[in-house]
């Protein structure tokens, strides 16, 4: 963590965001945790995986 993030955190402590913004931040964090949980328990769908094609892919 660098000094920029520490200064931002001190600003948030002194001037807390509105309840709407806090709900938005909490919602984004919950959504990310749900996506991680789905990927961990059920795996990632094969249709959404990136598969290299014959042309334009990196040589191995």
N, CA, C and O atoms as a Maestro MAE file, in Angstrom:
{
 s_m_m2io_version
 :::
 2.0.0
}

f_m_ct {
 s_m_title
 :::
 protein
 m_atom[240] {
  # First column is atom index #
  i_m_mmod_type
  r_m_x_coord
  r_m_y_coord
  r_m_z_coord
  i_m_residue_number
  s_m_chain_name
  s_m_pdb_residue_name
  s_m_pdb_atom_name
  i_m_atomic_number
  :::
  1 25 0.850 -1.166 0.000 1 A "UNK " " N  " 7
  2 3 0.000 0.000 0.000 1 A "UNK " " CA " 6
  3 2 0.899 1.233 0.000 1 A "UNK " " C  " 6
  4 15 1.804 1.353 0.826 1 A "UNK " " O  " 8
  5 25 0.644 2.136 -0.921 2 A "UNK " " N  " 7
  6 3 1.474 3.324 -0.969 2 A "UNK " " CA " 6
  7 2 0.801 4.490 -0.249 2 A "UNK " " C  " 6
  8 15 -0.319 4.362 0.247 2 A "UNK " " O  " 8
  9 25 1.485 5.612 -0.198 3 A "UNK " " N  " 7
  10 3 1.007 6.767 0.568 3 A "UNK " " CA " 6
  11 2 -0.285 7.345 -0.013 3 A "UNK " " C  " 6
  12 15 -1.105 7.896 0.722 3 A "UNK " " O  " 8
  13 25 -0.467 7.221 -1.324 4 A "UNK " " N  " 7
  14 3 -1.688 7.741 -1.944 4 A "UNK " " CA " 6
  15 2 -2.933 7.067 -1.367 4 A "UNK " " C  " 6
  16 15 -3.915 7.736 -1.043 4 A "UNK " " O  " 8
  17 25 -2.887 5.737 -1.242 5 A "UNK " " N  " 7
  18 3 -4.045 5.009 -0.711 5 A "UNK " " CA " 6
  19 2 -4.261 5.304 0.773 5 A "UNK " " C  " 6
  20 15 -5.401 5.370 1.234 5 A "UNK " " O  " 8
  21 25 -3.183 5.479 1.512 6 A "UNK " " N  " 7
  22 3 -3.325 5.832 2.929 6 A "UNK " " CA " 6
  23 2 -3.961 7.207 3.089 6 A "UNK " " C  " 6
  24 15 -4.796 7.403 3.972 6 A "UNK " " O  " 8
  25 25 -3.579 8.151 2.251 7 A "UNK " " N  " 7
  26 3 -4.208 9.478 2.306 7 A "UNK " " CA " 6
  27 2 -5.682 9.411 1.926 7 A "UNK " " C  " 6
  28 15 -6.519 10.093 2.519 7 A "UNK " " O  " 8
  29 25 -5.988 8.590 0.941 8 A "UNK " " N  " 7
  30 3 -7.395 8.437 0.553 8 A "UNK " " CA " 6
  31 2 -8.217 7.828 1.690 8 A "UNK " " C  " 6
  32 15 -9.345 8.250 1.942 8 A "UNK " " O  " 8
  33 25 -7.644 6.831 2.375 9 A "UNK " " N  " 7
  34 3 -8.356 6.213 3.498 9 A "UNK " " CA " 6
  35 2 -8.567 7.200 4.641 9 A "UNK " " C  " 6
  36 15 -9.630 7.207 5.263 9 A "UNK " " O  " 8
  37 25 -7.565 8.036 4.922 10 A "UNK " " N  " 7
  38 3 -7.746 9.037 5.982 10 A "UNK " " CA " 6
  39 2 -8.821 10.042 5.600 10 A "UNK " " C  " 6
  40 15 -9.572 10.505 6.459 10 A "UNK " " O  " 8
  41 25 -8.902 10.389 4.302 11 A "UNK " " N  " 7
  42 3 -9.964 11.299 3.861 11 A "UNK " " CA " 6
  43 2 -11.326 10.653 4.064 11 A "UNK " " C  " 6
  44 15 -12.267 11.313 4.505 11 A "UNK " " O  " 8
  45 25 -11.440 9.349 3.740 12 A "UNK " " N  " 7
  46 3 -12.716 8.655 3.922 12 A "UNK " " CA " 6
  47 2 -13.099 8.582 5.393 12 A "UNK " " C  " 6
  48 15 -14.284 8.651 5.722 12 A "UNK " " O  " 8
  49 25 -12.125 8.443 6.282 13 A "UNK " " N  " 7
  50 3 -12.429 8.383 7.709 13 A "UNK " " CA " 6
  51 2 -12.921 9.743 8.197 13 A "UNK " " C  " 6
  52 15 -13.852 9.821 8.998 13 A "UNK " " O  " 8
  53 25 -12.303 10.795 7.718 14 A "UNK " " N  " 7
  54 3 -12.704 12.144 8.156 14 A "UNK " " CA " 6
  55 2 -13.992 12.616 7.500 14 A "UNK " " C  " 6
  56 15 -14.783 13.321 8.127 14 A "UNK " " O  " 8
  57 25 -14.211 12.242 6.261 15 A "UNK " " N  " 7
  58 3 -15.412 12.627 5.509 15 A "UNK " " CA " 6
  59 2 -16.035 11.371 4.919 15 A "UNK " " C  " 6
  60 15 -15.793 11.049 3.755 15 A "UNK " " O  " 8
  61 25 -16.837 10.656 5.707 16 A "UNK " " N  " 7
  62 3 -17.397 9.386 5.214 16 A "UNK " " CA " 6
  63 2 -18.337 9.608 4.032 16 A "UNK " " C  " 6
  64 15 -19.031 10.623 3.968 16 A "UNK " " O  " 8
  65 25 -18.359 8.651 3.091 17 A "UNK " " N  " 7
  66 3 -19.246 8.761 1.938 17 A "UNK " " CA " 6
  67 2 -20.708 8.609 2.341 17 A "UNK " " C  " 6
  68 15 -21.026 8.178 3.449 17 A "UNK " " O  " 8
  69 25 -21.579 8.970 1.422 18 A "UNK " " N  " 7
  70 3 -23.010 8.888 1.680 18 A "UNK " " CA " 6
  71 2 -23.439 7.423 1.809 18 A "UNK " " C  " 6
  72 15 -22.742 6.525 1.336 18 A "UNK " " O  " 8
  73 25 -24.580 7.187 2.446 19 A "UNK " " N  " 7
  74 3 -25.066 5.796 2.571 19 A "UNK " " CA " 6
  75 2 -25.299 5.125 1.216 19 A "UNK " " C  " 6
  76 15 -25.104 3.917 1.083 19 A "UNK " " O  " 8
  77 25 -25.711 5.893 0.222 20 A "UNK " " N  " 7
  78 3 -25.900 5.316 -1.108 20 A "UNK " " CA " 6
  79 2 -24.608 4.818 -1.715 20 A "UNK " " C  " 6
  80 15 -24.571 3.748 -2.323 20 A "UNK " " O  " 8
  81 25 -23.544 5.593 -1.549 21 A "UNK " " N  " 7
  82 3 -22.247 5.176 -2.075 21 A "UNK " " CA " 6
  83 2 -21.710 3.975 -1.301 21 A "UNK " " C  " 6
  84 15 -21.094 3.083 -1.885 21 A "UNK " " O  " 8
  85 25 -21.939 3.951 -0.001 22 A "UNK " " N  " 7
  86 3 -21.505 2.790 0.795 22 A "UNK " " CA " 6
  87 2 -22.239 1.532 0.346 22 A "UNK " " C  " 6
  88 15 -21.642 0.458 0.272 22 A "UNK " " O  " 8
  89 25 -23.538 1.660 0.043 23 A "UNK " " N  " 7
  90 3 -24.306 0.513 -0.442 23 A "UNK " " CA " 6
  91 2 -23.786 0.062 -1.806 23 A "UNK " " C  " 6
  92 15 -23.724 -1.138 -2.075 23 A "UNK " " O  " 8
  93 25 -23.414 1.006 -2.666 24 A "UNK " " N  " 7
  94 3 -22.861 0.654 -3.972 24 A "UNK " " CA " 6
  95 2 -21.544 -0.103 -3.821 24 A "UNK " " C  " 6
  96 15 -21.331 -1.118 -4.484 24 A "UNK " " O  " 8
  97 25 -20.680 0.377 -2.967 25 A "UNK " " N  " 7
  98 3 -19.392 -0.276 -2.740 25 A "UNK " " CA " 6
  99 2 -19.604 -1.680 -2.167 25 A "UNK " " C  " 6
  100 15 -18.959 -2.634 -2.603 25 A "UNK " " O  " 8
  101 25 -20.498 -1.801 -1.201 26 A "UNK " " N  " 7
  102 3 -20.785 -3.109 -0.615 26 A "UNK " " CA " 6
  103 2 -21.389 -4.047 -1.663 26 A "UNK " " C  " 6
  104 15 -21.075 -5.237 -1.681 26 A "UNK " " O  " 8
  105 25 -22.246 -3.523 -2.526 27 A "UNK " " N  " 7
  106 3 -22.849 -4.342 -3.578 27 A "UNK " " CA " 6
  107 2 -21.828 -4.862 -4.568 27 A "UNK " " C  " 6
  108 15 -21.906 -6.014 -4.993 27 A "UNK " " O  " 8
  109 25 -20.871 -4.025 -4.942 28 A "UNK " " N  " 7
  110 3 -19.827 -4.453 -5.875 28 A "UNK " " CA " 6
  111 2 -18.955 -5.526 -5.233 28 A "UNK " " C  " 6
  112 15 -18.589 -6.502 -5.889 28 A "UNK " " O  " 8
  113 25 -18.620 -5.355 -3.960 29 A "UNK " " N  " 7
  114 3 -17.798 -6.355 -3.263 29 A "UNK " " CA " 6
  115 2 -18.548 -7.678 -3.158 29 A "UNK " " C  " 6
  116 15 -17.960 -8.738 -3.375 29 A "UNK " " O  " 8
  117 25 -19.831 -7.632 -2.829 30 A "UNK " " N  " 7
  118 3 -20.641 -8.856 -2.729 30 A "UNK " " CA " 6
  119 2 -20.752 -9.538 -4.087 30 A "UNK " " C  " 6
  120 15 -20.663 -10.763 -4.167 30 A "UNK " " O  " 8
  121 25 -20.943 -8.773 -5.149 31 A "UNK " " N  " 7
  122 3 -21.029 -9.339 -6.493 31 A "UNK " " CA " 6
  123 2 -19.722 -10.039 -6.871 31 A "UNK " " C  " 6
  124 15 -19.744 -11.130 -7.442 31 A "UNK " " O  " 8
  125 25 -18.597 -9.420 -6.557 32 A "UNK " " N  " 7
  126 3 -17.297 -10.043 -6.841 32 A "UNK " " CA " 6
  127 2 -17.131 -11.342 -6.054 32 A "UNK " " C  " 6
  128 15 -16.640 -12.333 -6.595 32 A "UNK " " O  " 8
  129 25 -17.532 -11.346 -4.790 33 A "UNK " " N  " 7
  130 3 -17.422 -12.561 -3.985 33 A "UNK " " CA " 6
  131 2 -18.328 -13.666 -4.509 33 A "UNK " " C  " 6
  132 15 -17.953 -14.839 -4.478 33 A "UNK " " O  " 8
  133 25 -19.509 -13.309 -4.989 34 A "UNK " " N  " 7
  134 3 -20.421 -14.301 -5.570 34 A "UNK " " CA " 6
  135 2 -19.805 -14.908 -6.825 34 A "UNK " " C  " 6
  136 15 -19.862 -16.122 -7.020 34 A "UNK " " O  " 8
  137 25 -19.216 -14.070 -7.677 35 A "UNK " " N  " 7
  138 3 -18.588 -14.588 -8.893 35 A "UNK " " CA " 6
  139 2 -17.411 -15.505 -8.574 35 A "UNK " " C  " 6
  140 15 -17.227 -16.523 -9.241 35 A "UNK " " O  " 8
  141 25 -16.628 -15.164 -7.583 36 A "UNK " " N  " 7
  142 3 -15.514 -16.027 -7.173 36 A "UNK " " CA " 6
  143 2 -16.051 -17.349 -6.639 36 A "UNK " " C  " 6
  144 15 -15.503 -18.409 -6.944 36 A "UNK " " O  " 8
  145 25 -17.116 -17.298 -5.848 37 A "UNK " " N  " 7
  146 3 -17.705 -18.528 -5.315 37 A "UNK " " CA " 6
  147 2 -18.268 -19.426 -6.399 37 A "UNK " " C  " 6
  148 15 -18.082 -20.642 -6.357 37 A "UNK " " O  " 8
  149 25 -18.954 -18.839 -7.371 38 A "UNK " " N  " 7
  150 3 -19.503 -19.632 -8.477 38 A "UNK " " CA " 6
  151 2 -18.372 -20.276 -9.268 38 A "UNK " " C  " 6
  152 15 -18.451 -21.451 -9.626 38 A "UNK " " O  " 8
  153 25 -17.330 -19.513 -9.538 39 A "UNK " " N  " 7
  154 3 -16.216 -20.077 -10.296 39 A "UNK " " CA " 6
  155 2 -15.507 -21.174 -9.506 39 A "UNK " " C  " 6
  156 15 -15.070 -22.167 -10.087 39 A "UNK " " O  " 8
  157 25 -15.389 -21.009 -8.211 40 A "UNK " " N  " 7
  158 3 -14.672 -22.000 -7.401 40 A "UNK " " CA " 6
  159 2 -15.472 -23.302 -7.277 40 A "UNK " " C  " 6
  160 15 -14.890 -24.384 -7.352 40 A "UNK " " O  " 8
  161 25 -16.803 -23.216 -7.087 41 A "UNK " " N  " 7
  162 3 -17.595 -24.423 -6.855 41 A "UNK " " CA " 6
  163 2 -18.042 -25.110 -8.137 41 A "UNK " " C  " 6
  164 15 -18.008 -26.338 -8.213 41 A "UNK " " O  " 8
  165 25 -18.461 -24.352 -9.148 42 A "UNK " " N  " 7
  166 3 -18.987 -24.946 -10.367 42 A "UNK " " CA " 6
  167 2 -18.033 -24.850 -11.545 42 A "UNK " " C  " 6
  168 15 -18.259 -25.502 -12.564 42 A "UNK " " O  " 8
  169 25 -17.011 -24.086 -11.442 43 A "UNK " " N  " 7
  170 3 -16.065 -23.944 -12.547 43 A "UNK " " CA " 6
  171 2 -16.538 -22.902 -13.548 43 A "UNK " " C  " 6
  172 15 -17.665 -22.410 -13.488 43 A "UNK " " O  " 8
  173 25 -15.656 -22.590 -14.449 44 A "UNK " " N  " 7
  174 3 -15.946 -21.588 -15.473 44 A "UNK " " CA " 6
  175 2 -16.530 -22.291 -16.688 44 A "UNK " " C  " 6
  176 15 -16.005 -23.327 -17.097 44 A "UNK " " O  " 8
  177 25 -17.606 -21.761 -17.284 45 A "UNK " " N  " 7
  178 3 -18.199 -22.425 -18.451 45 A "UNK " " CA " 6
  179 2 -17.208 -22.472 -19.622 45 A "UNK " " C  " 6
  180 15 -16.478 -21.513 -19.870 45 A "UNK " " O  " 8
  181 25 -17.198 -23.573 -20.316 46 A "UNK " " N  " 7
  182 3 -16.276 -23.736 -21.434 46 A "UNK " " CA " 6
  183 2 -16.578 -22.742 -22.552 46 A "UNK " " C  " 6
  184 15 -15.666 -22.315 -23.260 46 A "UNK " " O  " 8
  185 25 -17.838 -22.370 -22.717 47 A "UNK " " N  " 7
  186 3 -18.217 -21.430 -23.768 47 A "UNK " " CA " 6
  187 2 -17.653 -20.029 -23.517 47 A "UNK " " C  " 6
  188 15 -17.481 -19.258 -24.461 47 A "UNK " " O  " 8
  189 25 -17.368 -19.697 -22.279 48 A "UNK " " N  " 7
  190 3 -16.842 -18.374 -21.962 48 A "UNK " " CA " 6
  191 2 -15.323 -18.356 -21.857 48 A "UNK " " C  " 6
  192 15 -14.740 -17.310 -21.570 48 A "UNK " " O  " 8
  193 25 -14.683 -19.472 -22.080 49 A "UNK " " N  " 7
  194 3 -13.223 -19.541 -22.002 49 A "UNK " " CA " 6
  195 2 -12.620 -19.043 -23.305 49 A "UNK " " C  " 6
  196 15 -13.208 -19.193 -24.376 49 A "UNK " " O  " 8
  197 25 -11.456 -18.458 -23.198 50 A "UNK " " N  " 7
  198 3 -10.744 -17.993 -24.375 50 A "UNK " " CA " 6
  199 2 -9.897 -19.144 -24.893 50 A "UNK " " C  " 6
  200 15 -9.019 -19.655 -24.198 50 A "UNK " " O  " 8
  201 25 -10.179 -19.540 -26.131 51 A "UNK " " N  " 7
  202 3 -9.393 -20.612 -26.734 51 A "UNK " " CA " 6
  203 2 -8.603 -20.016 -27.887 51 A "UNK " " C  " 6
  204 15 -9.166 -19.314 -28.726 51 A "UNK " " O  " 8
  205 25 -7.316 -20.286 -27.937 52 A "UNK " " N  " 7
  206 3 -6.517 -19.738 -29.036 52 A "UNK " " CA " 6
  207 2 -6.900 -20.384 -30.370 52 A "UNK " " C  " 6
  208 15 -7.117 -21.593 -30.445 52 A "UNK " " O  " 8
  209 25 -6.978 -19.577 -31.399 53 A "UNK " " N  " 7
  210 3 -7.291 -20.090 -32.730 53 A "UNK " " CA " 6
  211 2 -6.001 -20.302 -33.494 53 A "UNK " " C  " 6
  212 15 -4.922 -19.972 -33.004 53 A "UNK " " O  " 8
  213 25 -6.108 -20.848 -34.682 54 A "UNK " " N  " 7
  214 3 -4.930 -21.160 -35.480 54 A "UNK " " CA " 6
  215 2 -4.161 -19.905 -35.896 54 A "UNK " " C  " 6
  216 15 -2.930 -19.914 -35.875 54 A "UNK " " O  " 8
  217 25 -4.842 -18.845 -36.266 55 A "UNK " " N  " 7
  218 3 -4.173 -17.631 -36.712 55 A "UNK " " CA " 6
  219 2 -4.247 -16.568 -35.629 55 A "UNK " " C  " 6
  220 15 -5.265 -16.431 -34.951 55 A "UNK " " O  " 8
  221 25 -3.200 -15.839 -35.474 56 A "UNK " " N  " 7
  222 3 -3.196 -14.733 -34.540 56 A "UNK " " CA " 6
  223 2 -2.830 -15.102 -33.117 56 A "UNK " " C  " 6
  224 15 -2.668 -14.220 -32.274 56 A "UNK " " O  " 8
  225 25 -2.699 -16.370 -32.835 57 A "UNK " " N  " 7
  226 3 -2.315 -16.794 -31.506 57 A "UNK " " CA " 6
  227 2 -0.806 -16.683 -31.313 57 A "UNK " " C  " 6
  228 15 -0.060 -16.537 -32.282 57 A "UNK " " O  " 8
  229 25 -0.380 -16.750 -30.115 58 A "UNK " " N  " 7
  230 3 1.045 -16.709 -29.825 58 A "UNK " " CA " 6
  231 2 1.667 -18.058 -30.156 58 A "UNK " " C  " 6
  232 15 1.077 -19.096 -29.857 58 A "UNK " " O  " 8
  233 25 2.852 -18.062 -30.772 59 A "UNK " " N  " 7
  234 3 3.492 -19.345 -31.060 59 A "UNK " " CA " 6
  235 2 3.985 -20.002 -29.775 59 A "UNK " " C  " 6
  236 15 4.407 -19.335 -28.830 59 A "UNK " " O  " 8
  237 25 3.918 -21.306 -29.772 60 A "UNK " " N  " 7
  238 3 4.357 -22.027 -28.564 60 A "UNK " " CA " 6
  239 2 5.708 -22.631 -28.759 60 A "UNK " " C  " 6
  240 15 6.235 -23.273 -27.850 60 A "UNK " " O  " 8
  :::
 }
 m_bond[239] {
  # First column is bond index #
  i_m_from
  i_m_to
  i_m_order
  :::
  1 1 2 1
  2 2 3 1
  3 3 4 2
  4 3 5 1
  5 5 6 1
  6 6 7 1
  7 7 8 2
  8 7 9 1
  9 9 10 1
  10 10 11 1
  11 11 12 2
  12 11 13 1
  13 13 14 1
  14 14 15 1
  15 15 16 2
  16 15 17 1
  17 17 18 1
  18 18 19 1
  19 19 20 2
  20 19 21 1
  21 21 22 1
  22 22 23 1
  23 23 24 2
  24 23 25 1
  25 25 26 1
  26 26 27 1
  27 27 28 2
  28 27 29 1
  29 29 30 1
  30 30 31 1
  31 31 32 2
  32 31 33 1
  33 33 34 1
  34 34 35 1
  35 35 36 2
  36 35 37 1
  37 37 38 1
  38 38 39 1
  39 39 40 2
  40 39 41 1
  41 41 42 1
  42 42 43 1
  43 43 44 2
  44 43 45 1
  45 45 46 1
  46 46 47 1
  47 47 48 2
  48 47 49 1
  49 49 50 1
  50 50 51 1
  51 51 52 2
  52 51 53 1
  53 53 54 1
  54 54 55 1
  55 55 56 2
  56 55 57 1
  57 57 58 1
  58 58 59 1
  59 59 60 2
  60 59 61 1
  61 61 62 1
  62 62 63 1
  63 63 64 2
  64 63 65 1
  65 65 66 1
  66 66 67 1
  67 67 68 2
  68 67 69 1
  69 69 70 1
  70 70 71 1
  71 71 72 2
  72 71 73 1
  73 73 74 1
  74 74 75 1
  75 75 76 2
  76 75 77 1
  77 77 78 1
  78 78 79 1
  79 79 80 2
  80 79 81 1
  81 81 82 1
  82 82 83 1
  83 83 84 2
  84 83 85 1
  85 85 86 1
  86 86 87 1
  87 87 88 2
  88 87 89 1
  89 89 90 1
  90 90 91 1
  91 91 92 2
  92 91 93 1
  93 93 94 1
  94 94 95 1
  95 95 96 2
  96 95 97 1
  97 97 98 1
  98 98 99 1
  99 99 100 2
  100 99 101 1
  101 101 102 1
  102 102 103 1
  103 103 104 2
  104 103 105 1
  105 105 106 1
  106 106 107 1
  107 107 108 2
  108 107 109 1
  109 109 110 1
  110 110 111 1
  111 111 112 2
  112 111 113 1
  113 113 114 1
  114 114 115 1
  115 115 116 2
  116 115 117 1
  117 117 118 1
  118 118 119 1
  119 119 120 2
  120 119 121 1
  121 121 122 1
  122 122 123 1
  123 123 124 2
  124 123 125 1
  125 125 126 1
  126 126 127 1
  127 127 128 2
  128 127 129 1
  129 129 130 1
  130 130 131 1
  131 131 132 2
  132 131 133 1
  133 133 134 1
  134 134 135 1
  135 135 136 2
  136 135 137 1
  137 137 138 1
  138 138 139 1
  139 139 140 2
  140 139 141 1
  141 141 142 1
  142 142 143 1
  143 143 144 2
  144 143 145 1
  145 145 146 1
  146 146 147 1
  147 147 148 2
  148 147 149 1
  149 149 150 1
  150 150 151 1
  151 151 152 2
  152 151 153 1
  153 153 154 1
  154 154 155 1
  155 155 156 2
  156 155 157 1
  157 157 158 1
  158 158 159 1
  159 159 160 2
  160 159 161 1
  161 161 162 1
  162 162 163 1
  163 163 164 2
  164 163 165 1
  165 165 166 1
  166 166 167 1
  167 167 168 2
  168 167 169 1
  169 169 170 1
  170 170 171 1
  171 171 172 2
  172 171 173 1
  173 173 174 1
  174 174 175 1
  175 175 176 2
  176 175 177 1
  177 177 178 1
  178 178 179 1
  179 179 180 2
  180 179 181 1
  181 181 182 1
  182 182 183 1
  183 183 184 2
  184 183 185 1
  185 185 186 1
  186 186 187 1
  187 187 188 2
  188 187 189 1
  189 189 190 1
  190 190 191 1
  191 191 192 2
  192 191 193 1
  193 193 194 1
  194 194 195 1
  195 195 196 2
  196 195 197 1
  197 197 198 1
  198 198 199 1
  199 199 200 2
  200 199 201 1
  201 201 202 1
  202 202 203 1
  203 203 204 2
  204 203 205 1
  205 205 206 1
  206 206 207 1
  207 207 208 2
  208 207 209 1
  209 209 210 1
  210 210 211 1
  211 211 212 2
  212 211 213 1
  213 213 214 1
  214 214 215 1
  215 215 216 2
  216 215 217 1
  217 217 218 1
  218 218 219 1
  219 219 220 2
  220 219 221 1
  221 221 222 1
  222 222 223 1
  223 223 224 2
  224 223 225 1
  225 225 226 1
  226 226 227 1
  227 227 228 2
  228 227 229 1
  229 229 230 1
  230 230 231 1
  231 231 232 2
  232 231 233 1
  233 233 234 1
  234 234 235 1
  235 235 236 2
  236 235 237 1
  237 237 238 1
  238 238 239 1
  239 239 240 2
  :::
 }
}
